[in-house]
């Protein structure tokens, strides 16, 4: 599953040299494997922080910065297929993570 998540992030144009890349991949993998995770702040970030050996606040910041980099410099055509209103600023962490996870989930079921 991790390879599929990382492949999707690469297709979106995620910069791999940042901490947020691995943390985002871990978060999306958790969302896919544990569908009951609905709270990013209280449940998801602490789980990712424990796995990555850091604090939940750092996970939130690193994921936000990674989303910004993808939004500004990533694969615009691929982003357009996933997010309908791209004229505005980047989506929030939760919206981005769950949209990518849902996209991957649908690709798996085909």
N, C-alpha and C positions, 0 to 999 in steps of 0.2 A: 504494500500500500504506500509506503514511504516513497518508493521510486516514482509511482504514479503522481503523487502530490508534488514532488520536486520537478518532475517533467512539466507539469502544468505551470508551476511557478516560472520555470525557465521559458516556456512558451509565452507567458505574459510579459517577460522581460525583466524579471526580478534580478537585481544585482546580488550575486552569490557571495561576495566578500564581506557582507555585513552580518552582524549578529542577528538582525531581524529575519534574515532568510531562513536560518535553521529553526528559529523560534516560531516563525509563521508556519513552516512545514509541519512542525510538531503540533501546533494548535489545530491545523486543518486535519491532520491525521487523527487527533483525539475527537474532533467533531464527527468525523466519519465513523469512528469505531464506537463512540459512546453517544448515540443519538439523543439521549436525555439531557445533555449539557445545553442549557439555554442561557445561563448567566455567564457572561465573559468575565466580569470583574470578580465575582465571588467564587466561581468554580473553575473556569477554564484557565485564567492566568495563573492562579496558584498551582494548578497541576503542571502547567508548562514550566513554571518557575522551578518547581521541585525537580523535574526531569533535567532542566538545563542548569541547575545550580545557581540560581539568581533570585531576585525579588520580583513579585508580580508587577510592581510599578515599572520596572525596567522592561519587562516583557511588553507591557502596553505601549511604552514609548518606542521601543525598537520596532514593533509591528507597525505602529503608526508611521514611522519614518520610512519603513520598507514600502508601505502602501503609497506614500507620497512619491517615492522614487519610481515605482511601477507606473503610477498615474501620469507622471511628468515625462518619463523617458522610455516607458515600456512599449510593448506591441499594441499600438493604438487600435488596429483592426480587430485583434482578439478581444481587447477590452470592450470594444463597441458591441460585440456579440453577447457579452455577459452583463453589461451595465447599460441601461437604456438612456439615462440622462447624464451624458458625459460632459455637457457644457459647463456644469457647475464644478465646484471643488470636489476633491476625492471623497469617497464614502467613508463613513466611520469604520473603525476596526471590526465591529461586530457584523455590519452589513457586508463588508468585503470578505471576511473569513467565511461566513455562512453562504454567501453567493458562490464563492469558488468551491466550497465543499458540496453544495447542491449541484453545481455543474458537473463535478467529478462523479457524484452519486448517480446522476442521470446517464453519464457516459458509461458507467459500469453496468447499468441495467439494460443497456441496448444490446 
